[in-house]
Amino acid sequence: MAAAFDPWSPAFVAHPYDAYAELREKTPVHFYEPSGQWLISRHADVSALLRDRRLGRTYTHRFTHEEFGRPAPDPAHEPFHTLNDHGLLDLEAPDHTRIRRLVAKAFTPRMVEALRPTVARLAGRLVDDLLADGGGDLVATVAEPLPVAVIAEMLGVPESDRHLLRPWSADITGMFELNPGEETARRAVRASTEFSDYLRALIRARRTDPGDDLISALALVTDDGDVLSEQETVSTCVLLLNAGHEATVNTTGNGWWALFRNPGQLARLRGAVDALLPTAVEELMRYDTPLQMFERWVLEDIEVGGTLIPRGSEVALLFGSANSDPERFTDPDRLDVGRTDNPHITFGAGIHFCLGAPLARMELAESYGALLRRAPGLRLVREPRWRPGYVIRGLQELLVEI
């Protein structure tokens, strides 16, 4: 059984779903020795544990490393950990509550909705370029540039600097894979330092000369006299880029690969774009989940499915498996662009539910909509290759022609 789950195997990364089915059926709570984690594979368990406050993204708000039985981080990696540890994704209450409240006052639904014309314009331009070239790599030409451009526009990053963002994001998120090596850590530390220094300069400039961008809003937001520190602002901006960008890129690439493998559903969607696009976006996020695993620390002994998991353990919540669980989804292995009963957990749940979910949905709807309407003959050239990463899982390329 354990051999079936192999996150370092290219074959597993390309298709992890058979292994997930075996996990759910035989050992839904399974200790995986190579990563030292408890794999949780059923939808009900994953959904419950995302909301369970006996687990946390960090443990340092309650324990020292020694008390928790974990080694302290390598001091050489400090720039990465400083950046990561001050972001919403890796904080717990009360820090998480305070920062999320402040960020929500700046990153408002009105701000997101005001971006819609920009998102539509950028998506249309990228698709027009693809059409003019007669096709190309959909990942490189549409999936990757769109969310970077949107987040850069939202943050207020000058256009001349936007080419820096994608490499920084890729290097930082390499640390989220299982057992990252020292070379991965070195690249992440360098990117964390460079990106942080760049944002600090922008934040200081916007404090004295604010604009109508998110960096200005975050730099100036207050709540009963409380403000974000410079480090908290930097970490929030990086999180918005990394989390929003990686997920949107992979949902676009993975989703189009799913549609090409299911031509009946692609034809159905093309025939009723306006009616089906909202449910199709949700289904494509469920069907081939961009973030396959979300890790949490066990702060108190817990029992899951009759198995005791002791304090100090790490659980790996398998989002891809939960989103394919037949106990919760009717015929989960079937792509259904009209699926309405679809409680996928792609955006997480509980206090760490993705703050950027509305923006991600907007980007995906505009991207898919532009391609479906402007390139109705879009077709696959050859089967794509997958990037080696498992936790953040996506295609290396997706070659198409018009």
C-alpha positions as CSV (number, residue, x, y, z in Angstrom):
1,M,0.0,0.0,0.0
2,A,2.6,2.5,1.1
3,A,4.6,2.1,-2.2
4,A,1.6,3.4,-4.2
5,F,1.9,6.9,-2.6
6,D,5.2,8.2,-3.9
7,P,5.3,12.0,-4.3
8,W,8.8,11.9,-5.8
9,S,7.8,9.6,-8.6
10,P,7.0,11.3,-12.0
11,A,4.4,8.6,-12.7
12,F,2.6,9.3,-9.4
13,V,2.7,13.1,-9.9
14,A,1.2,12.6,-13.3
15,H,-1.7,10.6,-11.9
16,P,-2.0,10.3,-8.1
17,Y,-5.7,9.4,-8.0
18,D,-5.4,5.6,-8.1
19,A,-3.1,5.8,-5.0
20,Y,-5.6,8.1,-3.3
21,A,-8.4,5.7,-3.9
22,E,-6.4,2.9,-2.3
23,L,-5.6,5.1,0.7
24,R,-9.2,6.1,1.2
25,E,-10.4,2.5,1.0
26,K,-7.6,0.7,3.0
27,T,-5.8,3.2,5.3
28,P,-7.5,6.6,5.3
29,V,-5.2,7.6,8.2
30,H,-1.7,6.4,7.2
31,F,1.7,7.2,8.6
32,Y,4.1,7.8,5.7
33,E,7.6,7.2,6.9
34,P,9.6,8.9,4.1
35,S,8.1,12.3,5.0
36,G,7.2,11.6,8.7
37,Q,3.6,12.6,8.2
38,W,0.2,11.2,8.7
39,L,-1.7,11.1,5.4
40,I,-5.4,12.0,5.7
41,S,-7.3,11.1,2.5
42,R,-11.0,11.2,3.1
43,H,-13.1,14.4,2.4
44,A,-14.9,14.3,5.8
45,D,-11.7,14.0,7.7
46,V,-9.8,16.6,5.7
47,S,-12.7,19.1,6.0
48,A,-13.0,18.6,9.7
49,L,-9.3,18.9,10.4
50,L,-9.1,22.1,8.5
51,R,-11.5,23.6,11.0
52,D,-10.0,21.9,14.1
53,R,-8.2,24.3,16.4
54,R,-6.2,21.5,17.9
55,L,-4.1,21.7,14.7
56,G,-2.1,24.6,13.5
57,R,0.0,25.9,10.7
58,T,2.6,26.7,13.3
59,Y,3.2,25.6,16.8
60,T,5.5,28.4,18.0
61,H,2.6,30.4,19.4
62,R,2.2,27.7,22.0
63,F,5.5,25.7,22.2
64,T,9.2,26.1,21.8
65,H,10.9,23.8,19.3
66,E,12.3,21.8,22.1
67,E,8.9,21.4,23.8
68,F,7.3,20.3,20.6
69,G,10.1,17.8,19.8
70,R,11.2,19.5,16.6
71,P,14.5,21.0,15.5
72,A,14.8,24.7,15.2
73,P,15.1,25.9,11.6
74,D,18.5,26.3,10.1
75,P,19.7,29.9,10.8
76,A,21.0,30.1,7.3
77,H,17.4,29.9,6.1
78,E,16.3,32.8,8.3
79,P,15.2,35.2,5.5
80,F,12.8,32.6,4.1
81,H,11.3,31.8,7.5
82,T,11.0,35.5,8.5
83,L,9.1,36.1,5.3
84,N,6.9,33.0,5.5
85,D,6.2,33.1,9.3
86,H,4.7,36.6,9.1
87,G,2.2,35.7,6.4
88,L,-1.4,34.8,7.1
89,L,-1.0,31.3,5.8
90,D,1.4,30.3,8.6
91,L,0.0,32.3,11.5
92,E,-2.5,31.3,14.2
93,A,-4.6,33.3,16.5
94,P,-4.3,35.9,17.9
95,D,-1.7,37.1,15.3
96,H,-3.7,35.6,12.4
97,T,-7.0,37.2,13.6
98,R,-5.4,40.7,13.9
99,I,-3.5,40.6,10.6
100,R,-6.4,39.1,8.6
101,R,-8.7,41.9,9.9
102,L,-6.3,44.6,8.8
103,V,-5.7,43.0,5.4
104,A,-9.4,42.5,4.8
105,K,-9.9,46.3,5.3
106,A,-7.5,46.9,2.5
107,F,-8.0,44.0,0.2
108,T,-11.8,44.5,-0.1
109,P,-14.4,43.0,-2.4
110,R,-14.8,46.4,-4.0
111,M,-11.1,46.5,-4.9
112,V,-11.3,43.0,-6.4
113,E,-14.3,43.8,-8.4
114,A,-12.7,47.0,-9.7
115,L,-10.0,44.8,-11.2
116,R,-12.5,42.9,-13.5
117,P,-12.1,45.2,-16.6
118,T,-8.3,44.9,-16.2
119,V,-8.4,41.1,-15.8
120,A,-10.7,40.9,-18.9
121,R,-8.4,43.2,-20.9
122,L,-5.3,41.3,-20.0
123,A,-6.8,37.9,-20.6
124,G,-8.1,39.0,-24.0
125,R,-4.8,40.4,-25.0
126,L,-2.9,37.2,-24.1
127,V,-5.4,35.1,-26.0
128,D,-5.2,37.4,-29.0
129,D,-1.4,36.9,-29.0
130,L,-1.9,33.2,-28.9
131,L,-4.2,33.4,-31.8
132,A,-1.9,35.5,-33.8
133,D,0.9,32.9,-33.3
134,G,-1.4,30.1,-34.4
135,G,-1.0,28.4,-31.0
136,G,1.9,27.7,-28.6
137,D,2.4,26.7,-25.0
138,L,-0.8,27.6,-23.2
139,V,1.0,27.6,-19.8
140,A,3.7,30.0,-20.8
141,T,1.6,32.3,-23.0
142,V,-1.7,32.6,-21.0
143,A,-1.7,30.7,-17.7
144,E,1.5,32.2,-16.2
145,P,1.4,35.8,-17.4
146,L,-2.2,36.5,-16.5
147,P,-2.1,36.1,-12.7
148,V,1.3,37.8,-12.4
149,A,0.1,40.8,-14.4
150,V,-3.1,41.0,-12.3
151,I,-1.4,40.8,-9.0
152,A,1.3,43.2,-10.1
153,E,-1.4,45.6,-11.2
154,M,-3.2,45.2,-7.9
155,L,-0.1,45.7,-5.8
156,G,1.1,48.6,-7.9
157,V,4.3,47.1,-9.1
158,P,5.7,49.1,-12.0
159,E,5.5,47.3,-15.4
160,S,9.2,47.5,-15.8
161,D,9.7,45.4,-12.7
162,R,7.1,42.7,-13.3
163,H,9.4,40.2,-14.9
164,L,11.1,39.8,-11.5
165,L,7.9,38.4,-9.8
166,R,7.5,35.0,-11.4
167,P,11.1,33.8,-10.7
168,W,10.9,35.0,-7.1
169,S,7.6,33.2,-6.6
170,A,8.9,30.0,-8.1
171,D,12.0,29.9,-6.0
172,I,10.2,30.7,-2.7
173,T,7.4,28.1,-3.2
174,G,10.0,25.4,-3.9
175,M,10.3,25.2,-0.1
176,F,6.7,24.0,0.2
177,E,7.6,20.7,-1.4
178,L,8.3,17.6,0.7
179,N,11.8,17.4,2.1
180,P,13.3,20.3,0.0
181,G,17.1,20.0,-0.5
182,E,19.7,22.6,0.3
183,E,19.9,24.0,-3.2
184,T,16.1,24.6,-3.1
185,A,16.6,26.3,0.3
186,R,19.4,28.5,-1.1
187,R,17.3,29.7,-4.0
188,A,14.4,30.4,-1.6
189,V,16.6,32.4,0.8
190,R,18.0,34.5,-2.0
191,A,14.5,35.1,-3.5
192,S,13.1,36.0,-0.1
193,T,15.8,38.5,0.5
194,E,15.5,40.1,-2.9
195,F,11.7,40.2,-3.0
196,S,11.6,41.6,0.6
197,D,14.1,44.3,-0.1
198,Y,12.2,45.3,-3.3
199,L,8.8,45.5,-1.5
200,R,10.2,47.4,1.5
201,A,11.4,50.2,-0.9
202,L,7.9,50.3,-2.6
203,I,6.1,50.3,0.8
204,R,8.2,53.2,2.1
205,A,7.6,55.2,-1.1
206,R,3.8,54.6,-1.0
207,R,3.7,55.7,2.7
208,T,4.9,59.1,1.6
209,D,3.2,59.2,-1.8
210,P,0.2,56.8,-1.8
211,G,-1.6,55.6,-4.9
212,D,-4.8,53.6,-5.4
213,D,-3.0,50.2,-5.3
214,L,-3.0,47.5,-2.6
215,I,0.5,48.3,-1.3
216,S,-0.6,51.8,-0.5
217,A,-3.8,50.5,1.1
218,L,-1.9,48.0,3.2
219,A,0.8,50.5,4.2
220,L,-1.9,53.0,5.4
221,V,-4.6,50.7,6.8
222,T,-5.5,51.2,10.5
223,D,-8.0,49.6,12.9
224,D,-8.5,51.4,16.2
225,G,-4.9,52.6,16.0
226,D,-3.5,49.2,15.0
227,V,-1.4,49.0,11.8
228,L,0.5,46.4,9.9
229,S,4.2,46.3,10.5
230,E,6.5,46.6,7.5
231,Q,7.3,42.9,7.7
232,E,3.7,42.0,7.9
233,T,2.9,44.1,4.8
234,V,5.9,42.5,2.9
235,S,4.8,39.0,3.9
236,T,1.1,39.7,2.9
237,C,2.2,41.0,-0.5
238,V,4.4,37.9,-1.1
239,L,1.7,35.5,0.0
240,L,-0.8,37.1,-2.4
241,L,1.6,36.6,-5.3
242,N,2.7,33.1,-4.4
243,A,-0.6,31.6,-3.3
244,G,-2.8,33.3,-5.9
245,H,-0.3,33.0,-8.7
246,E,0.7,29.3,-8.4
247,A,-2.9,28.1,-7.9
248,T,-4.3,30.0,-10.8
249,V,-1.5,29.0,-13.2
250,N,-2.0,25.3,-12.4
251,T,-5.8,25.4,-12.4
252,T,-5.6,26.9,-15.9
253,G,-3.1,24.4,-17.3
254,N,-4.5,21.3,-15.5
255,G,-8.0,22.3,-16.3
256,W,-7.4,22.6,-20.1
257,W,-5.6,19.3,-20.0
258,A,-8.7,17.8,-18.3
259,L,-11.0,19.4,-21.0
260,F,-8.9,18.0,-23.8
261,R,-9.1,14.5,-22.3
262,N,-12.9,14.9,-22.0
263,P,-14.0,16.3,-25.4
264,G,-17.7,15.8,-24.7
265,Q,-17.5,18.1,-21.8
266,L,-15.4,20.6,-23.7
267,A,-18.0,20.7,-26.5
268,R,-20.7,21.1,-23.9
269,L,-18.9,24.0,-22.3
270,R,-18.2,25.7,-25.7
271,G,-21.9,25.4,-26.5
272,A,-23.1,27.2,-23.4
273,V,-20.1,29.3,-22.1
274,D,-22.2,31.9,-20.2
275,A,-24.4,29.4,-18.5
276,L,-21.8,26.8,-17.6
277,L,-18.6,28.8,-16.9
278,P,-19.2,29.4,-13.2
279,T,-19.8,25.7,-12.5
280,A,-17.0,24.7,-14.9
281,V,-14.5,26.7,-13.0
282,E,-15.4,25.1,-9.7
283,E,-15.3,21.6,-11.3
284,L,-11.9,22.2,-12.9
285,M,-10.6,23.2,-9.5
286,R,-12.0,20.1,-8.0
287,Y,-11.1,17.6,-10.8
288,D,-7.4,18.2,-10.9
289,T,-6.6,20.1,-7.7
290,P,-3.6,22.5,-8.0
291,L,-2.6,22.2,-4.4
292,Q,-2.5,18.5,-3.6
293,M,-1.4,18.7,0.1
294,F,-1.8,21.1,3.0
295,E,0.2,20.4,6.1
296,R,-0.8,21.1,9.8
297,W,0.9,20.5,13.1
298,V,-1.0,18.5,15.8
299,L,-1.0,20.7,18.9
300,E,-3.0,18.3,21.1
301,D,-3.6,14.5,20.8
302,I,-6.4,13.8,18.3
303,E,-8.2,10.8,17.1
304,V,-9.0,10.5,13.4
305,G,-11.0,7.5,12.1
306,G,-10.1,5.5,15.2
307,T,-6.4,6.2,15.0
308,L,-4.6,8.2,17.7
309,I,-2.3,10.9,16.3
310,P,-0.1,12.3,19.1
311,R,0.8,15.9,19.8
312,G,4.0,16.9,17.9
313,S,2.9,15.0,14.7
314,E,2.4,16.5,11.3
315,V,-0.6,15.7,9.3
316,A,-0.7,16.0,5.5
317,L,-4.3,16.8,4.4
318,L,-4.6,15.4,0.8
319,F,-6.8,17.9,-1.0
320,G,-6.6,16.0,-4.3
321,S,-7.8,12.9,-2.6
322,A,-10.6,14.6,-0.6
323,N,-11.8,16.3,-3.8
324,S,-12.1,12.8,-5.4
325,D,-13.9,11.1,-2.6
326,P,-16.9,9.1,-3.8
327,E,-18.4,9.4,-0.3
328,R,-18.9,13.1,-1.0
329,F,-19.0,13.5,-4.8
330,T,-21.2,11.6,-7.2
331,D,-19.0,9.8,-9.7
332,P,-15.9,11.9,-8.8
333,D,-13.7,10.6,-11.5
334,R,-16.1,12.0,-14.1
335,L,-15.5,15.6,-15.3
336,D,-18.9,17.4,-15.2
337,V,-18.7,21.0,-16.1
338,G,-22.3,21.5,-14.9
339,R,-21.7,19.9,-11.4
340,T,-23.7,21.9,-8.9
341,D,-23.2,19.9,-5.7
342,N,-19.5,20.6,-5.4
343,P,-18.1,21.3,-1.9
344,H,-14.5,21.1,-3.0
345,I,-11.8,22.2,-0.6
346,T,-9.4,23.6,-3.1
347,F,-9.4,27.0,-1.3
348,G,-9.1,25.3,2.1
349,A,-11.5,25.9,5.0
350,G,-11.7,27.4,8.5
351,I,-9.6,30.5,9.4
352,H,-7.1,29.8,6.6
353,F,-9.7,29.8,3.8
354,C,-8.0,31.5,0.9
355,L,-8.4,35.3,1.1
356,G,-7.8,35.6,-2.6
357,A,-10.5,33.1,-3.7
358,P,-12.8,35.8,-5.3
359,L,-9.8,37.1,-7.3
360,A,-8.8,33.6,-8.4
361,R,-12.3,32.8,-9.5
362,M,-12.5,36.0,-11.5
363,E,-9.1,35.4,-13.2
364,L,-10.1,31.8,-14.1
365,A,-13.5,32.8,-15.5
366,E,-12.0,35.6,-17.6
367,S,-9.1,33.3,-18.8
368,Y,-11.4,30.3,-19.7
369,G,-14.0,32.6,-21.1
370,A,-11.6,34.4,-23.5
371,L,-10.2,31.1,-24.7
372,L,-13.5,29.4,-25.2
373,R,-15.0,32.4,-27.0
374,R,-12.1,33.6,-29.1
375,A,-10.4,30.2,-29.8
376,P,-13.3,27.8,-30.4
377,G,-11.0,25.5,-32.4
378,L,-8.3,25.3,-29.8
379,R,-6.8,21.8,-29.8
380,L,-4.0,19.8,-28.1
381,V,-0.8,19.2,-30.0
382,R,0.6,16.5,-27.7
383,E,0.3,15.1,-24.2
384,P,1.9,17.5,-21.8
385,R,4.7,17.0,-19.3
386,W,4.4,17.6,-15.6
387,R,6.6,19.6,-13.4
388,P,8.4,17.5,-10.8
389,G,6.7,19.2,-7.8
390,Y,3.9,17.3,-6.1
391,V,2.5,19.6,-3.4
392,I,2.0,22.4,-5.9
393,R,1.2,20.3,-8.9
394,G,1.1,21.6,-12.5
395,L,2.1,21.2,-16.1
396,Q,5.5,22.2,-17.4
397,E,3.9,23.0,-20.8
398,L,0.6,22.5,-22.7
399,L,1.2,22.8,-26.4
400,V,-1.9,23.8,-28.4
401,E,-2.8,25.0,-31.9
402,I,-5.7,26.9,-33.3
